[in-house]
Structures are given as C-alpha cells and as structure tokens.
Amino acid sequence: MAEQPLVLSPQGHLKLIIFDCDGVLVDSEETCCRISAEEARRVGMNVPDKQAVKVFSGMALPGIQHMIEQETGTKLGAGWASMMQKRFVVAMKEGVEPVEGVYDMLNSIQKMGVPVRVASNSSQEEMDAKFSITNLEHFFKNRIHSARDMGIPKPKPDVYLKAAEEEGVSPVECLVLEDSDTGAQAAVDAGMACVMLRPEGNPIPKWNNILRINHLSQFAPLVQKALQQQGR
C-alpha cells in the first residue's frame, strides 16, 4: 500500500483541493481524444478511435500537434491548436456528461468546508462550455485555471502552483485529483499530493505522494478521514 501523503496524515493540514477537469469532473476526455485522432488520421498518423485516449489523454494541444507533426512529417500550421480548440468547444456544447458520482462527491466536499479549484489543460472557453452543460459551474465560479490560456500546459506544474497562489496556501497544503499521468506529474512536480482516479487493472505511476481510487465515490471519504485525523 502506498505511503500516506503528508496532507492526508494527522500531521498535515489540508487547505485546498484542486481538480483536473477532463476525466475527473466531466466525461469529455474520450470526445476530445477522438477528435484529435480524426485529425491525426487526416494527415497520415494511424490512431484508431479505440486507441485515442491511450495516445492523447492528458496532453495539451501544442503537445498533440508536435506528436502528429513528428510522426507524419506534416506541418499543421500556427492556427491548428486554435482550430482544434474551437472544435472541442462545439463538441462540448453539443453534449457532454458529468463523470459518474461527481455531484455527490462535490456536495460532500462542499459540506466539509474545504475550498476547491480547477486546474486543467483545457481552455477557459472549453471549461465554461463543459461546466455550463453539466451544471457544475456553481461549484467553481471564479476558481478555474487554464494551463492552455497561461501558455504553460501540464506536465509543467505552473497551473497547479497558480491555483495554490490564488488561494493563498502552500503546495504541501493541497490535494490534487487527477486521471492522467501527465496531470499527476504536474501535481507531484508542484510539490502536491495527488489522488489518481483510475479503473481497477490500469496501473498508476510509482511515484511518491500518489494514491489511487477506482471511483469518485471513494474520494470524499478519503478527505473526510484526513480532516477528522487533523481534528477538523
């Protein structure tokens, strides 16, 4: 069993929970990865839809563009990422579902009184569309951070550090919920503990400060136990 991160231990002090967006709050990862796979195939990179999440999960658009260009030798152009972002926004407005269990989890965390923020590789425009259609916007009003809009995507830790800075807390007082290796690396490099939402049978990185849950229903009890141990 993985060692308990300090922020979840009796000696820690949990002051902020930071959520990734795609695959953690909103079930949009598959849609965005499928659109990326369509674009990859258009220029000769063979990525079947069923492999799209495995290939592109957690990647920011500049990274996806670089991968496709390296694989195919085709230059996609300076406007490619912006074009793809617009496609993502259209797809989100056409329909996207919340991750199973997200409302119960967020309501439970809200009752515990722990502040929450979102830090994602998606653009602010994309997240506004996703949260609007899934009725999640009231949980995160004015508490959303876009690594894409910052120009420093994960796995760089900057978007997580920005969220902590805005909250006025230190990284060791933060807990991140992620689903991708890219995002988990960003959290760990920021000096934060990370819980990974990943189905049974799918391995997680063997890094320090990483725990695993298989379903969102397991997250709030984990936080509640930590708060109780910390006398809160």
C-alpha positions as CSV (number, residue, x, y, z in Angstrom):
1,M,0.0,0.0,0.0
2,A,1.3,3.5,-0.9
3,E,2.6,5.7,1.9
4,Q,0.0,8.2,3.1
5,P,0.9,11.7,1.8
6,L,1.5,14.3,4.5
7,V,-1.5,16.4,3.5
8,L,-3.8,13.5,4.4
9,S,-2.0,12.5,7.6
10,P,-2.7,13.6,11.1
11,Q,0.3,15.9,10.9
12,G,-0.9,17.6,7.7
13,H,-3.3,20.4,7.1
14,L,-5.4,20.1,4.0
15,K,-6.4,23.6,2.9
16,L,-7.2,23.2,-0.8
17,I,-8.4,20.5,-3.2
18,I,-7.6,21.1,-6.9
19,F,-9.4,19.1,-9.5
20,D,-8.4,18.3,-13.1
21,C,-11.4,18.7,-15.4
22,D,-11.5,16.1,-18.2
23,G,-12.0,12.6,-17.0
24,V,-12.3,13.8,-13.3
25,L,-15.3,16.1,-13.3
26,V,-16.6,16.0,-16.9
27,D,-16.5,12.9,-19.1
28,S,-15.0,14.8,-22.1
29,E,-11.6,13.1,-22.4
30,E,-12.8,10.5,-24.8
31,T,-14.5,13.0,-27.1
32,C,-11.5,15.3,-27.3
33,C,-9.1,12.4,-27.9
34,R,-11.4,11.1,-30.6
35,I,-11.4,14.4,-32.4
36,S,-7.6,14.5,-32.1
37,A,-7.4,11.0,-33.6
38,E,-9.5,12.1,-36.5
39,E,-7.1,15.0,-37.2
40,A,-4.1,12.6,-36.8
41,R,-5.6,10.2,-39.4
42,R,-6.3,13.0,-41.8
43,V,-2.6,13.7,-42.2
44,G,-1.5,10.0,-42.1
45,M,-1.0,9.1,-38.4
46,N,-2.8,5.9,-37.8
47,V,-4.6,6.3,-34.4
48,P,-7.9,4.3,-34.2
49,D,-10.6,5.8,-32.1
50,K,-10.3,2.9,-29.6
51,Q,-6.7,3.9,-29.0
52,A,-7.3,7.7,-28.9
53,V,-7.5,8.0,-25.1
54,K,-4.4,5.9,-24.6
55,V,-2.4,8.0,-27.1
56,F,-3.7,11.6,-26.3
57,S,-5.0,11.5,-22.7
58,G,-3.8,14.4,-20.6
59,M,-1.9,16.1,-23.5
60,A,-2.3,19.8,-24.3
61,L,-3.0,20.7,-27.9
62,P,0.6,22.0,-28.6
63,G,1.9,18.6,-27.5
64,I,-0.6,16.8,-29.7
65,Q,0.4,19.0,-32.6
66,H,4.1,18.2,-32.0
67,M,3.4,14.5,-31.8
68,I,1.4,14.4,-35.1
69,E,4.0,16.5,-36.9
70,Q,6.8,14.3,-35.7
71,E,5.0,11.1,-36.7
72,T,3.9,12.3,-40.1
73,G,6.4,15.0,-41.2
74,T,3.4,17.3,-41.9
75,K,3.4,20.8,-40.6
76,L,-0.1,21.6,-39.2
77,G,0.4,25.3,-39.1
78,A,0.3,28.1,-36.5
79,G,-3.5,28.1,-36.3
80,W,-4.0,24.4,-35.8
81,A,-4.3,24.4,-32.0
82,S,-6.9,27.3,-32.1
83,M,-8.9,25.5,-34.7
84,M,-8.9,22.3,-32.6
85,Q,-9.9,24.3,-29.5
86,K,-13.0,25.6,-31.4
87,R,-13.9,22.1,-32.5
88,F,-13.7,21.0,-28.8
89,V,-15.9,23.8,-27.7
90,V,-18.5,22.9,-30.4
91,A,-18.4,19.3,-29.3
92,M,-18.9,20.2,-25.7
93,K,-21.9,22.4,-26.4
94,E,-23.4,19.6,-28.4
95,G,-23.4,17.4,-25.3
96,V,-21.1,16.1,-22.6
97,E,-21.8,14.1,-19.5
98,P,-20.5,14.6,-15.9
99,V,-18.3,11.8,-14.5
100,E,-20.4,9.4,-12.6
101,G,-20.7,10.4,-8.9
102,V,-19.4,13.9,-9.4
103,Y,-22.4,15.7,-7.9
104,D,-22.5,13.7,-4.7
105,M,-18.7,14.0,-4.3
106,L,-18.7,17.8,-4.8
107,N,-21.6,18.3,-2.4
108,S,-19.8,16.2,0.2
109,I,-16.6,18.2,-0.2
110,Q,-18.6,21.4,0.0
111,K,-20.2,20.4,3.3
112,M,-16.7,19.7,4.7
113,G,-15.7,23.3,4.0
114,V,-12.6,22.6,2.1
115,P,-12.0,25.2,-0.7
116,V,-11.8,23.8,-4.3
117,R,-10.4,24.9,-7.6
118,V,-9.9,23.5,-11.1
119,A,-6.6,23.4,-13.0
120,S,-6.8,22.0,-16.5
121,N,-5.1,21.9,-19.8
122,S,-8.4,22.8,-21.4
123,S,-9.0,26.5,-22.3
124,Q,-11.3,28.6,-20.2
125,E,-13.8,28.7,-23.0
126,E,-13.9,24.9,-23.2
127,M,-14.4,24.6,-19.4
128,D,-17.1,27.2,-19.4
129,A,-19.0,25.1,-22.0
130,K,-18.4,21.9,-20.2
131,F,-19.4,23.2,-16.8
132,S,-22.5,25.0,-18.1
133,I,-23.9,22.0,-19.9
134,T,-23.3,19.7,-16.9
135,N,-24.5,22.2,-14.3
136,L,-21.2,22.3,-12.4
137,E,-20.3,26.0,-12.8
138,H,-21.7,27.0,-9.3
139,F,-19.1,24.8,-7.6
140,F,-16.2,26.6,-9.3
141,K,-17.2,30.2,-10.0
142,N,-14.1,32.3,-10.5
143,R,-12.0,29.4,-9.3
144,I,-10.9,27.9,-12.7
145,H,-7.3,27.9,-14.0
146,S,-6.4,27.1,-17.6
147,A,-2.9,25.9,-18.4
148,R,-3.6,26.5,-22.1
149,D,-4.5,30.1,-21.5
150,M,-1.4,30.5,-19.4
151,G,0.7,29.1,-22.2
152,I,2.3,26.6,-19.9
153,P,0.5,23.2,-20.1
154,K,0.9,20.2,-17.9
155,P,3.1,18.3,-17.2
156,K,4.6,21.7,-16.2
157,P,3.4,22.4,-12.7
158,D,2.6,26.1,-13.2
159,V,-1.2,25.8,-13.3
160,Y,-1.3,24.0,-10.0
161,L,1.1,26.4,-8.4
162,K,-1.1,29.3,-9.7
163,A,-4.2,27.7,-8.1
164,A,-2.4,27.4,-4.8
165,E,-1.1,31.0,-5.0
166,E,-4.6,32.4,-5.7
167,E,-5.9,30.5,-2.7
168,G,-3.0,31.8,-0.5
169,V,-1.8,28.3,0.5
170,S,1.4,26.4,0.1
171,P,1.7,23.4,-2.2
172,V,2.1,20.9,0.7
173,E,-1.4,22.0,1.9
174,C,-3.0,21.0,-1.4
175,L,-4.5,17.7,-2.7
176,V,-5.0,17.2,-6.4
177,L,-7.4,14.8,-8.1
178,E,-6.2,13.7,-11.5
179,D,-6.8,10.9,-14.0
180,S,-3.8,11.2,-16.4
181,D,-0.1,10.6,-15.9
182,T,0.6,14.0,-17.4
183,G,-1.5,15.7,-14.8
184,A,-0.2,13.6,-11.9
185,Q,3.4,14.5,-12.9
186,A,2.4,18.2,-12.8
187,A,0.9,17.8,-9.4
188,V,3.9,16.0,-8.0
189,D,6.4,18.4,-9.5
190,A,4.4,21.2,-7.9
191,G,5.0,19.6,-4.5
192,M,1.4,18.5,-4.0
193,A,-0.1,15.2,-3.1
194,C,-2.1,13.5,-5.9
195,V,-5.0,11.1,-5.9
196,M,-5.4,9.3,-9.2
197,L,-8.9,8.3,-10.4
198,R,-8.2,5.2,-12.4
199,P,-10.1,2.0,-13.0
200,E,-9.0,-1.3,-11.5
201,G,-6.4,-3.0,-13.6
202,N,-4.9,0.2,-15.1
203,P,-1.6,0.9,-13.4
204,I,-0.6,4.2,-11.9
205,P,2.9,5.7,-11.8
206,K,5.1,4.5,-9.0
207,W,5.9,8.0,-7.6
208,N,5.9,9.3,-4.1
209,N,2.8,11.3,-3.0
210,I,0.4,9.3,-5.2
211,L,-2.7,7.4,-4.1
212,R,-5.3,5.7,-6.2
213,I,-9.1,5.5,-6.2
214,N,-11.2,3.5,-8.7
215,H,-14.4,5.6,-8.4
216,L,-15.3,9.1,-7.4
217,S,-17.4,7.8,-4.5
218,Q,-14.1,6.9,-2.8
219,F,-12.7,10.4,-2.8
220,A,-14.9,12.2,-0.3
221,P,-14.5,9.5,2.4
222,L,-10.7,9.8,1.9
223,V,-10.9,13.6,2.5
224,Q,-13.3,13.2,5.5
225,K,-11.0,10.7,7.2
226,A,-8.0,13.1,6.8
227,L,-9.9,16.0,8.2
228,Q,-11.0,14.0,11.2
229,Q,-7.5,12.9,11.9
230,Q,-6.4,16.5,11.7
231,G,-9.0,17.5,14.3
232,R,-11.3,19.4,11.9
